[in-house]
Amino acid sequence: MDKKDIESLIEKDFAMERLRSELEKMMPGAYCLHRSFGIGQMQSFDAEKTRLVISFGDEIRQMDPAFCAKKLEMLADEDMLVKFYKNPEEVRQKMRKSSVSLLIEFLEKAEKRRASLGDIEKIFGRIVGEQNFRRWWNVTKKLVAKEPRLSLEEGAVTYLSLCDVPISEKDQLVQQFETARDIGRKTAIAAKFSALLKADPSLKEPAVKIVEGLSEACSAKTKRVSAAERFQACVARDELSKLVGIGRDSLSPRLESLLTEYPNLAKVCDSLQPDYYAVFLGLVTRVFPDEWDKLCLGILKNCNDRLTGECIVFLKDNGCEDLLKTTLVKWLKEKSLRAALLQWVVKNRHAKKFEGIFSHELMSHELLRAIFWAIDNESLQGGGKTKKIPLVELLCSDRTLIRDLLANATDDTAGDLAQTLLINQGIDSLSKKSLLARLIALFPGIQELIMSASKVRLPQDVSLKVSLASLEAKRREYEVLTREKIPANKKAIEAAKEHGDFRENSEYKMARQDQDTLLSRKSQLEEELRLAQVVDFSDVDTSMVSIGSKVRVRQVASGEVAEYVIMGAWDSDPSKNVISYRAGIAQSLLGKKKNDVVETVVDDSKETWRIEEISACER
């Protein structure tokens, strides 16, 4: 495109005048960058079609000049991307030789010799590949820290600058600390400065300023700074102050006072970076000498995977092995063993170091039941969405776990566990088959039970849309049925048998009738739980009636107004006008829009209603 072409475009459409400066850059041979197509080179201008002809590698595209002026980024001949376009192997060779040198070459041409991480990714992501950029940057960043000519400022936006005068690592850290707004970033810089100070004691003066700065950051108790961030900052500050000879008593706030400020120690500790776990647990013993063991158990009960192991080792090393042993059994009976703790137990059950913690009561079929429930619960908490659950992968990969836990189990127990496995929503069908095969190999007698249960199943494409609360209620009913009512009924039958002749034994007959009722309800619950699909009803499209909608309707004949809340299959509550989506009225309303007229049939009586309002339910 030359000046004559540009004037012709503007003459036809005066609005193009504001794009003149961009159009003037689009001369034949000029380079550009398109978000999707990559680097291109201007070839010519087709005046008849009013289109720019651009070569994107092996592909030639004709594009609207106005679109190009707004969307394309024009590149100078010395731009790094242009060099890469012209000779990619040469640029890659330079990168293999020294990524830092290539960065310096890039920054020399950048505005103010400075670039954001986003700018760097845009250029170097195309050279190393977008999928490899993060890994490349993590490696290169360490080399950048050792280069005196480069200054890295990490914050909400990360910038890399080329300095006119080489800057030492010490000065870089001080500069970064002063410009950092985030307390986490200040803490990381202080930790680096501690390592630097150990090698060079002459850096005492700037270290004192960092100590003062961290104290100030820790004292500012704002919503933006979490308890864990304050704790980590205080630890880094105390380590640095010790190196420069500043007494801890003169620093504020003190670490000990932080623990008394936050009553939920488990939440604080769980949010810490792993390097700070041991320091935190050790501090708990000093601040709370009379109850530290209970507090550490409270942390263990609800913590993440990495902290679980740290807590157990800490308690064991501090003489709490027996306490751990009894507590784990207690939590198993209370059904409060969380997934992270269950994973740790499974992985370490054969470790000699922890053999004093694992009792026979813990390493039983009840632990396998707890694993099934934990998997189911994790799936439900995720809204029924498909995702990898670590406990499932561990259960499937550990070939001896089921055998170890069911060593003393009966066929009835194994059958009950098989049924629990079948209705588990967190385990995929292929994994279920594999686990069932292991159960049947150990207990061949349960195969017929599993086969008979599968015969009464509904087609696989049938599902019940339910709320999380109603599903949990069904699960509680199933658990009470299988763990309390059915075992109690079996005992009642055995006791009735002792009374003699079954024909005249009313207690036996009643117990057998109860058994039929209980087993029928058990089968029904298993089928319902298998078909249940958890749905989040909070995000409802109010443009039409959906599950989770609150609908106001008016009867056409009488003008009578009624309101219905349409919820999951098990959420019906007529006293509050809450109906299941499977109810006849709900089926008539679903999918309809405001002002639509619908016909309902109740007790063979037809009624016509007009939809007046659709809103999201408040449940």
C-alpha positions as CSV (number, residue, x, y, z in Angstrom):
1,M,0.0,0.0,0.0
2,D,1.5,3.4,-1.0
3,K,0.4,7.0,-0.3
4,K,-1.9,7.0,-3.4
5,D,-3.8,3.9,-2.1
6,I,-4.2,5.5,1.3
7,E,-5.6,8.7,-0.1
8,S,-8.0,6.7,-2.2
9,L,-9.2,4.8,0.9
10,I,-9.7,8.0,2.9
11,E,-11.5,9.7,0.0
12,K,-14.0,6.8,-0.1
13,D,-14.4,6.7,3.7
14,F,-13.4,9.7,5.6
15,A,-13.5,7.7,8.9
16,M,-10.3,6.1,7.7
17,E,-8.4,9.4,8.3
18,R,-7.9,8.5,12.0
19,L,-6.2,5.3,10.9
20,R,-3.7,7.1,8.5
21,S,-0.6,6.7,10.7
22,E,-1.2,2.9,11.0
23,L,-1.9,2.5,7.3
24,E,1.3,4.4,6.4
25,K,3.3,1.6,8.1
26,M,1.7,-1.1,5.9
27,M,4.1,-0.8,3.0
28,P,5.2,-3.8,0.9
29,G,7.9,-5.7,2.8
30,A,6.8,-4.5,6.2
31,Y,6.3,-7.1,9.0
32,C,3.3,-7.5,11.2
33,L,2.0,-9.7,14.0
34,H,-1.5,-11.3,14.1
35,R,-2.8,-12.8,17.3
36,S,-3.7,-16.1,15.6
37,F,-1.8,-16.3,12.4
38,G,1.5,-15.2,13.8
39,I,4.2,-13.2,12.0
40,G,3.4,-11.9,8.5
41,Q,4.9,-9.8,5.7
42,M,3.0,-7.2,3.6
43,Q,3.0,-8.3,-0.1
44,S,0.8,-5.8,-2.0
45,F,-2.5,-4.0,-2.0
46,D,-5.4,-5.1,-4.2
47,A,-7.1,-1.8,-5.1
48,E,-10.0,-3.5,-6.9
49,K,-11.0,-5.7,-3.9
50,T,-9.7,-3.1,-1.4
51,R,-7.7,-5.8,0.4
52,L,-4.2,-6.0,1.8
53,V,-2.3,-9.1,0.6
54,I,-0.3,-10.5,3.5
55,S,2.0,-13.6,3.6
56,F,1.8,-15.6,6.9
57,G,4.5,-18.2,6.3
58,D,3.0,-20.6,3.7
59,E,-0.4,-19.0,3.8
60,I,-1.5,-15.9,1.8
61,R,-4.4,-13.9,3.2
62,Q,-6.4,-10.9,1.9
63,M,-7.5,-8.7,4.7
64,D,-9.5,-5.5,5.2
65,P,-7.2,-2.4,5.7
66,A,-9.3,-1.0,8.5
67,F,-9.2,-4.4,10.3
68,C,-5.5,-4.5,9.9
69,A,-5.0,-1.0,11.2
70,K,-6.9,-1.9,14.4
71,K,-5.8,-5.5,15.0
72,L,-2.3,-6.0,13.5
73,E,0.8,-5.0,15.4
74,M,3.4,-3.6,13.0
75,L,7.0,-4.7,13.7
76,A,10.3,-2.9,13.0
77,D,13.0,-4.7,10.9
78,E,15.2,-5.0,14.0
79,D,12.4,-6.5,16.1
80,M,13.3,-9.9,17.7
81,L,10.3,-11.6,16.1
82,V,11.3,-10.3,12.7
83,K,14.8,-11.7,13.1
84,F,13.2,-15.0,14.2
85,Y,10.9,-14.9,11.1
86,K,13.8,-14.4,8.8
87,N,16.2,-16.8,10.4
88,P,14.7,-18.9,13.1
89,E,17.6,-21.3,13.5
90,E,20.0,-18.4,14.1
91,V,17.8,-17.0,16.9
92,R,17.4,-20.5,18.5
93,Q,21.2,-21.0,18.4
94,K,21.7,-17.7,20.3
95,M,19.1,-18.8,22.8
96,R,20.8,-22.2,23.3
97,K,24.1,-20.4,23.8
98,S,22.8,-17.8,26.3
99,S,19.1,-16.9,27.0
100,V,20.3,-13.9,29.1
101,S,22.3,-12.4,26.1
102,L,19.2,-12.8,23.9
103,L,17.1,-11.0,26.5
104,I,19.6,-8.2,26.7
105,E,19.5,-7.9,22.9
106,F,15.7,-7.7,23.1
107,L,15.7,-5.1,25.9
108,E,18.2,-2.8,24.0
109,K,15.5,-2.2,21.4
110,A,12.6,-2.0,23.9
111,E,11.1,1.3,25.0
112,K,13.0,2.6,28.0
113,R,15.0,-0.6,27.9
114,R,12.2,-2.2,29.9
115,A,9.6,-4.9,29.3
116,S,6.8,-6.6,31.2
117,L,6.7,-10.4,31.6
118,G,3.7,-10.3,29.2
119,D,5.8,-8.6,26.5
120,I,8.6,-11.1,27.0
121,E,6.2,-14.0,26.8
122,K,4.7,-12.6,23.5
123,I,8.1,-12.6,21.9
124,F,9.9,-15.5,23.5
125,G,6.8,-17.7,23.8
126,R,6.9,-17.9,20.0
127,I,10.5,-18.8,19.9
128,V,10.5,-21.5,22.6
129,G,6.8,-22.5,22.1
130,E,3.9,-21.2,24.2
131,Q,3.7,-24.5,26.1
132,N,7.3,-24.4,27.1
133,F,7.5,-20.7,28.0
134,R,6.8,-21.0,31.7
135,R,9.4,-23.7,32.2
136,W,11.9,-21.7,30.1
137,W,11.2,-18.5,32.1
138,N,11.7,-20.3,35.5
139,V,15.1,-21.5,34.5
140,T,16.1,-18.2,32.9
141,K,14.9,-16.1,35.9
142,K,17.6,-17.7,38.0
143,L,20.2,-16.7,35.5
144,V,18.8,-13.2,35.3
145,A,19.3,-12.8,39.1
146,K,23.1,-13.3,38.5
147,E,23.3,-10.8,35.7
148,P,24.4,-7.3,37.0
149,R,23.0,-5.6,33.9
150,L,19.5,-6.9,34.5
151,S,17.0,-5.9,37.2
152,L,13.9,-7.9,37.8
153,E,10.9,-6.3,39.6
154,E,8.3,-8.9,40.6
155,G,4.9,-7.7,41.7
156,A,1.4,-7.5,40.4
157,V,3.1,-6.9,37.1
158,T,6.6,-8.3,36.6
159,Y,9.2,-6.1,34.8
160,L,12.6,-6.8,33.5
161,S,14.9,-3.8,32.9
162,L,18.3,-3.3,31.3
163,C,20.4,-1.1,33.5
164,D,22.8,1.5,32.1
165,V,25.2,0.8,35.1
166,P,25.6,-2.8,36.3
167,I,23.7,-3.4,39.5
168,S,24.9,-5.8,42.2
169,E,22.6,-8.6,43.5
170,K,22.5,-6.8,46.9
171,D,21.3,-3.5,45.3
172,Q,18.8,-5.4,43.2
173,L,17.3,-7.1,46.2
174,V,17.1,-3.8,48.1
175,Q,15.5,-2.1,45.2
176,Q,13.0,-4.9,44.7
177,F,12.2,-4.8,48.4
178,E,11.5,-1.1,48.4
179,T,9.2,-1.3,45.3
180,A,7.4,-4.5,46.3
181,R,3.9,-3.9,47.6
182,D,3.0,-7.5,48.3
183,I,4.1,-8.8,51.7
184,G,4.7,-12.2,50.3
185,R,7.2,-10.7,47.8
186,K,8.9,-8.8,50.6
187,T,9.2,-12.0,52.6
188,A,10.8,-13.9,49.7
189,I,13.3,-11.0,49.2
190,A,14.2,-11.0,52.9
191,A,14.9,-14.8,52.8
192,K,17.2,-14.3,49.8
193,F,19.0,-11.4,51.6
194,S,19.6,-13.7,54.6
195,A,21.4,-16.1,52.4
196,L,23.4,-13.2,50.9
197,L,24.3,-11.9,54.4
198,K,25.6,-15.2,55.6
199,A,28.2,-15.1,52.7
200,D,28.9,-11.3,53.1
201,P,28.5,-9.9,56.7
202,S,29.3,-6.4,55.4
203,L,25.7,-6.1,54.1
204,K,24.4,-5.3,57.6
205,E,23.1,-1.8,56.9
206,P,20.7,-2.6,54.1
207,A,19.6,-5.8,56.1
208,V,18.6,-3.6,59.0
209,K,16.3,-1.5,56.7
210,I,14.7,-4.7,55.4
211,V,14.1,-5.9,59.0
212,E,12.4,-2.5,59.7
213,G,10.4,-2.7,56.5
214,L,9.1,-6.2,57.3
215,S,8.1,-5.2,60.8
216,E,6.1,-2.4,59.4
217,A,4.5,-4.7,56.9
218,C,3.6,-7.2,59.6
219,S,2.1,-4.6,61.9
220,A,-0.3,-3.3,59.2
221,K,-3.1,-5.8,59.9
222,T,-5.3,-5.4,56.8
223,K,-7.8,-7.7,55.0
224,R,-5.3,-8.0,52.1
225,V,-2.7,-9.6,54.4
226,S,-3.6,-13.0,55.7
227,A,-2.5,-14.5,59.0
228,A,-0.2,-17.0,57.2
229,E,1.5,-14.2,55.3
230,R,2.1,-12.2,58.5
231,F,3.6,-15.3,60.2
232,Q,5.9,-16.0,57.3
233,A,7.1,-12.4,57.1
234,C,7.8,-12.4,60.9
235,V,9.8,-15.6,60.6
236,A,11.9,-14.2,57.7
237,R,12.4,-10.9,59.6
238,D,13.5,-12.7,62.8
239,E,16.0,-14.8,60.9
240,L,17.5,-11.7,59.3
241,S,17.5,-9.7,62.6
242,K,19.4,-12.6,64.3
243,L,22.1,-12.3,61.6
244,V,22.5,-8.5,62.1
245,G,22.4,-8.7,65.9
246,I,18.9,-7.2,66.6
247,G,17.2,-8.7,69.6
248,R,13.8,-10.3,69.1
249,D,12.4,-8.5,72.1
250,S,12.7,-5.2,70.3
251,L,10.7,-6.3,67.3
252,S,7.0,-5.9,66.9
253,P,4.8,-7.8,66.3
254,R,6.4,-10.9,68.0
255,L,5.8,-14.3,66.5
256,E,4.3,-15.5,69.8
257,S,1.7,-12.7,69.8
258,L,0.5,-13.7,66.3
259,L,-0.5,-17.2,67.5
260,T,-2.7,-15.7,70.2
261,E,-4.3,-13.3,67.8
262,Y,-5.7,-16.0,65.6
263,P,-7.9,-18.7,67.3
264,N,-8.0,-20.9,64.2
265,L,-4.5,-22.2,64.2
266,A,-5.4,-25.1,61.8
267,K,-6.5,-22.6,59.1
268,V,-3.3,-20.5,59.6
269,C,-1.0,-23.4,59.4
270,D,-2.7,-25.0,56.4
271,S,-2.2,-21.8,54.5
272,L,1.6,-21.6,55.1
273,Q,4.2,-22.5,52.6
274,P,5.7,-25.9,53.4
275,D,9.1,-24.5,54.5
276,Y,7.3,-22.8,57.5
277,Y,5.4,-25.9,58.9
278,A,8.0,-27.0,61.3
279,V,8.6,-23.5,62.7
280,F,4.9,-23.0,63.2
281,L,4.4,-26.4,65.0
282,G,7.4,-25.8,67.2
283,L,6.1,-22.3,68.1
284,V,2.7,-23.8,69.2
285,T,4.5,-26.0,71.8
286,R,6.2,-22.9,73.3
287,V,3.2,-20.6,73.3
288,F,0.7,-23.2,74.5
289,P,2.8,-25.6,76.7
290,D,-0.3,-27.2,78.4
291,E,-2.4,-27.9,75.3
292,W,0.0,-28.0,72.4
293,D,-0.7,-31.7,71.6
294,K,-4.5,-31.1,71.3
295,L,-3.9,-28.0,69.1
296,C,-1.6,-30.0,66.8
297,L,-4.2,-32.8,66.6
298,G,-6.7,-30.1,65.6
299,I,-4.3,-29.0,62.8
300,L,-3.8,-32.6,61.7
301,K,-7.5,-33.3,61.5
302,N,-8.3,-30.8,58.8
303,C,-4.9,-30.1,57.0
304,N,-3.6,-30.6,53.5
305,D,-1.6,-33.5,52.2
306,R,1.9,-32.1,52.8
307,L,1.1,-30.8,56.3
308,T,-0.5,-34.1,57.3
309,G,2.9,-35.9,57.2
310,E,4.7,-33.0,58.9
311,C,2.1,-33.0,61.8
312,I,2.3,-36.8,62.4
313,V,6.1,-36.8,62.4
314,F,6.1,-33.8,64.7
315,L,3.7,-35.4,67.2
316,K,5.5,-38.8,67.1
317,D,8.9,-37.2,67.6
318,N,7.5,-35.3,70.6
319,G,6.2,-38.4,72.4
320,C,2.6,-38.5,71.2
321,E,2.6,-41.9,69.5
322,D,0.0,-43.4,71.8
323,L,-2.2,-40.3,71.5
324,L,-2.0,-40.5,67.7
325,K,-2.9,-44.2,67.8
326,T,-6.1,-43.7,69.9
327,T,-7.1,-40.5,68.1
328,L,-7.0,-42.1,64.6
329,V,-9.3,-44.9,65.8
330,K,-11.6,-42.3,67.4
331,W,-11.8,-40.3,64.2
332,L,-12.5,-43.5,62.2
333,K,-15.4,-44.3,64.5
334,E,-16.7,-40.7,64.2
335,K,-16.3,-40.9,60.4
336,S,-14.2,-37.7,60.5
337,L,-11.0,-39.1,58.8
338,R,-10.4,-36.7,55.8
339,A,-9.0,-37.7,52.4
340,A,-5.5,-36.3,53.1
341,L,-5.1,-38.3,56.3
342,L,-6.5,-41.4,54.7
343,Q,-4.0,-41.1,51.9
344,W,-1.2,-40.8,54.4
345,V,-2.3,-43.9,56.3
346,V,-2.5,-46.0,53.1
347,K,0.9,-44.9,51.9
348,N,2.7,-45.4,55.2
349,R,0.9,-48.4,56.6
350,H,3.9,-50.7,56.1
351,A,6.5,-48.2,57.3
352,K,8.4,-49.4,60.4
353,K,8.8,-45.9,61.6
354,F,5.0,-45.6,62.1
355,E,4.1,-49.2,63.1
356,G,3.2,-48.0,66.7
357,I,0.5,-45.7,65.3
358,F,-1.5,-48.3,63.3
359,S,-3.7,-50.4,65.5
360,H,-5.8,-53.4,64.4
361,E,-9.0,-51.3,64.9
362,L,-7.7,-48.8,62.4
363,M,-6.4,-51.2,59.8
364,S,-9.7,-52.9,59.2
365,H,-12.6,-53.0,56.8
366,E,-13.9,-49.8,58.4
367,L,-10.9,-47.9,57.0
368,L,-11.9,-49.1,53.5
369,R,-15.4,-47.9,54.2
370,A,-14.0,-44.5,55.3
371,I,-12.0,-44.4,52.0
372,F,-15.2,-45.0,49.9
373,W,-17.1,-42.3,51.8
374,A,-14.2,-39.8,51.5
375,I,-14.1,-40.3,47.7
376,D,-17.9,-40.0,47.4
377,N,-17.8,-36.8,49.5
378,E,-15.0,-35.2,47.5
379,S,-16.9,-35.9,44.3
380,L,-20.1,-34.3,45.8
381,Q,-18.2,-31.3,47.1
382,G,-17.0,-30.8,43.5
383,G,-20.7,-30.5,42.4
384,G,-20.5,-34.0,40.7
385,K,-18.0,-32.7,38.2
386,T,-15.6,-35.2,36.7
387,K,-12.1,-34.7,38.1
388,K,-9.1,-36.8,39.2
389,I,-9.4,-37.7,42.9
390,P,-6.0,-38.7,44.3
391,L,-7.6,-41.2,46.8
392,V,-9.2,-43.1,43.8
393,E,-5.9,-43.3,42.0
394,L,-4.2,-44.6,45.2
395,L,-6.9,-47.1,45.9
396,C,-6.6,-48.5,42.4
397,S,-2.8,-48.5,42.2
398,D,-2.3,-50.2,45.6
399,R,-2.8,-53.8,44.7
400,T,-2.6,-55.2,48.3
401,L,-4.7,-52.5,50.2
402,I,-8.1,-54.3,49.9
403,R,-6.5,-57.6,50.9
404,D,-4.8,-56.0,53.9
405,L,-7.9,-54.3,55.2
406,L,-10.3,-57.2,54.7
407,A,-8.1,-59.9,56.2
408,N,-10.6,-60.6,59.0
409,A,-13.8,-59.6,57.2
410,T,-16.9,-61.8,56.6
411,D,-18.8,-62.3,53.3
412,D,-21.6,-60.0,54.6
413,T,-19.1,-57.2,55.3
414,A,-17.5,-57.7,51.9
415,G,-20.9,-57.7,50.2
416,D,-21.9,-54.5,52.0
417,L,-18.7,-52.8,50.9
418,A,-19.3,-54.0,47.3
419,Q,-22.7,-52.3,47.3
420,T,-21.2,-49.1,48.8
421,L,-18.6,-49.2,46.0
422,L,-21.3,-49.6,43.3
423,I,-23.1,-46.5,44.3
424,N,-20.0,-44.4,44.7
425,Q,-20.1,-41.3,42.5
426,G,-16.4,-40.5,42.7
427,I,-15.1,-43.8,41.2
428,D,-15.4,-44.3,37.4
429,S,-17.0,-47.5,36.0
430,L,-13.7,-49.0,34.8
431,S,-12.1,-48.6,38.3
432,K,-15.2,-50.0,39.9
433,K,-14.9,-53.2,37.8
434,S,-11.3,-53.6,38.8
435,L,-12.0,-53.1,42.5
436,L,-15.0,-55.4,42.4
437,A,-12.8,-58.1,40.8
438,R,-10.4,-57.8,43.7
439,L,-13.3,-58.2,46.2
440,I,-14.7,-61.2,44.4
441,A,-11.3,-62.8,44.3
442,L,-11.1,-62.6,48.1
443,F,-14.8,-63.4,48.7
444,P,-16.2,-65.5,45.8
445,G,-19.6,-65.7,47.6
446,I,-20.4,-62.1,47.0
447,Q,-20.4,-62.5,43.2
448,E,-24.1,-63.7,43.1
449,L,-25.1,-60.8,45.3
450,I,-23.5,-58.3,43.0
451,M,-25.0,-60.0,39.9
452,S,-28.5,-59.9,41.3
453,A,-28.2,-56.3,42.3
454,S,-27.2,-55.4,38.8
455,K,-30.3,-57.1,37.3
456,V,-32.8,-54.7,38.8
457,R,-31.0,-51.6,37.5
458,L,-32.6,-49.0,35.3
459,P,-31.1,-48.1,31.9
460,Q,-27.8,-46.2,32.1
461,D,-29.1,-43.1,30.4
462,V,-31.7,-42.5,33.2
463,S,-30.6,-40.0,35.9
464,L,-32.0,-38.2,38.8
465,K,-31.1,-34.5,39.2
466,V,-30.7,-33.8,42.9
467,S,-29.4,-31.1,45.2
468,L,-26.3,-31.8,47.3
469,A,-28.3,-31.5,50.6
470,S,-30.9,-34.1,49.5
471,L,-28.3,-36.5,48.3
472,E,-26.4,-36.3,51.6
473,A,-29.7,-37.0,53.4
474,K,-30.2,-40.1,51.2
475,R,-26.7,-41.2,52.0
476,R,-27.2,-40.8,55.7
477,E,-30.4,-42.9,55.4
478,Y,-28.5,-45.6,53.5
479,E,-25.7,-45.7,56.1
480,V,-28.1,-46.0,59.0
481,L,-30.0,-48.8,57.2
482,T,-26.8,-50.8,56.3
483,R,-24.9,-50.2,59.5
484,E,-27.6,-50.2,62.2
485,K,-31.0,-51.4,61.1
486,I,-30.1,-54.4,59.0
487,P,-27.5,-55.8,61.4
488,A,-30.0,-55.3,64.3
489,N,-32.6,-57.2,62.3
490,K,-30.2,-60.1,61.7
491,K,-29.7,-60.3,65.5
492,A,-33.4,-60.3,66.0
493,I,-33.9,-63.2,63.6
494,E,-31.2,-65.2,65.3
495,A,-32.8,-64.6,68.7
496,A,-36.2,-65.5,67.4
497,K,-34.9,-68.8,66.0
498,E,-34.2,-69.9,69.6
499,H,-37.9,-69.9,70.4
500,G,-38.6,-73.1,68.4
501,D,-41.3,-73.9,65.9
502,F,-41.2,-71.3,63.1
503,R,-44.9,-71.9,62.2
504,E,-46.0,-70.6,65.7
505,N,-43.1,-68.2,66.2
506,S,-44.6,-64.7,65.7
507,E,-41.4,-63.0,66.7
508,Y,-39.6,-64.8,63.9
509,K,-42.3,-64.0,61.3
510,M,-42.2,-60.3,62.2
511,A,-38.4,-60.2,62.1
512,R,-38.5,-61.8,58.6
513,Q,-41.1,-59.4,57.4
514,D,-39.0,-56.5,58.7
515,Q,-36.0,-58.0,56.9
516,D,-37.9,-58.0,53.6
517,T,-38.9,-54.4,54.1
518,L,-35.3,-53.3,55.0
519,L,-33.7,-55.2,52.1
520,S,-36.2,-53.8,49.7
521,R,-35.5,-50.3,50.9
522,K,-31.8,-50.9,50.7
523,S,-32.1,-52.0,47.0
524,Q,-34.2,-49.0,46.3
525,L,-31.8,-46.6,47.9
526,E,-28.8,-48.1,46.1
527,E,-30.6,-47.7,42.7
528,E,-31.5,-44.1,43.5
529,L,-28.0,-43.2,44.7
530,R,-26.6,-44.8,41.6
531,L,-28.8,-42.6,39.3
532,A,-28.3,-39.4,41.3
533,Q,-26.6,-36.5,39.5
534,V,-25.8,-33.5,41.7
535,V,-26.8,-30.2,40.2
536,D,-26.0,-26.7,41.4
537,F,-29.4,-24.9,41.2
538,S,-27.9,-21.5,42.2
539,D,-26.9,-20.4,38.7
540,V,-30.3,-20.5,36.9
541,D,-31.2,-19.1,33.6
542,T,-34.3,-16.9,34.4
543,S,-35.2,-16.4,30.7
544,M,-37.2,-19.6,30.9
545,V,-38.4,-22.1,33.6
546,S,-35.6,-24.4,34.7
547,I,-34.8,-26.6,37.7
548,G,-34.1,-24.0,40.4
549,S,-36.7,-21.5,39.1
550,K,-39.3,-19.8,41.2
551,V,-42.4,-19.4,39.0
552,R,-45.5,-17.2,39.5
553,V,-48.5,-18.3,37.4
554,R,-52.0,-17.0,37.1
555,Q,-55.0,-19.2,36.2
556,V,-56.6,-17.9,33.0
557,A,-60.2,-18.7,34.1
558,S,-60.3,-17.5,37.7
559,G,-57.3,-15.2,38.0
560,E,-56.0,-17.2,40.9
561,V,-52.3,-16.7,41.5
562,A,-49.9,-19.5,42.5
563,E,-46.1,-19.8,43.0
564,Y,-43.9,-22.8,42.7
565,V,-40.3,-23.5,43.3
566,I,-39.0,-26.2,41.1
567,M,-36.2,-28.2,42.7
568,G,-34.4,-31.6,42.5
569,A,-36.0,-35.0,42.5
570,W,-35.9,-35.3,46.3
571,D,-36.5,-31.7,47.4
572,S,-40.3,-31.7,47.4
573,D,-41.9,-29.7,50.2
574,P,-45.6,-28.9,49.5
575,S,-45.9,-26.7,52.6
576,K,-43.5,-24.3,51.0
577,N,-44.7,-24.8,47.4
578,V,-41.5,-26.6,46.6
579,I,-42.1,-29.3,44.0
580,S,-39.8,-31.9,42.3
581,Y,-39.0,-31.2,38.7
582,R,-40.5,-34.7,38.0
583,A,-43.9,-33.6,39.2
584,G,-46.6,-33.2,36.5
585,I,-47.0,-29.4,37.1
586,A,-43.2,-28.9,36.9
587,Q,-43.0,-30.9,33.7
588,S,-45.7,-28.7,32.2
589,L,-43.7,-25.5,33.1
590,L,-40.1,-26.5,32.3
591,G,-38.7,-24.8,29.2
592,K,-41.6,-22.3,29.0
593,K,-41.0,-18.5,29.1
594,K,-42.7,-15.5,30.6
595,N,-46.3,-14.9,29.2
596,D,-46.4,-18.5,27.8
597,V,-49.7,-20.3,28.5
598,V,-49.5,-23.8,29.8
599,E,-52.0,-26.5,30.5
600,T,-51.8,-28.8,33.6
601,V,-53.8,-31.9,34.6
602,V,-54.4,-32.5,38.3
603,D,-56.8,-35.3,39.3
604,D,-58.1,-35.5,35.8
605,S,-59.0,-31.8,35.9
606,K,-57.4,-29.6,33.2
607,E,-56.4,-26.1,34.1
608,T,-54.8,-23.3,32.0
609,W,-52.2,-21.0,33.4
610,R,-50.2,-18.0,32.2
611,I,-46.6,-17.5,33.4
612,E,-46.2,-14.1,34.9
613,E,-42.7,-14.1,36.4
614,I,-39.6,-16.3,36.5
615,S,-36.9,-15.8,39.0
616,A,-34.1,-17.7,40.7
617,C,-35.1,-19.6,43.9
618,E,-33.7,-18.3,47.2
619,R,-32.8,-21.8,48.7
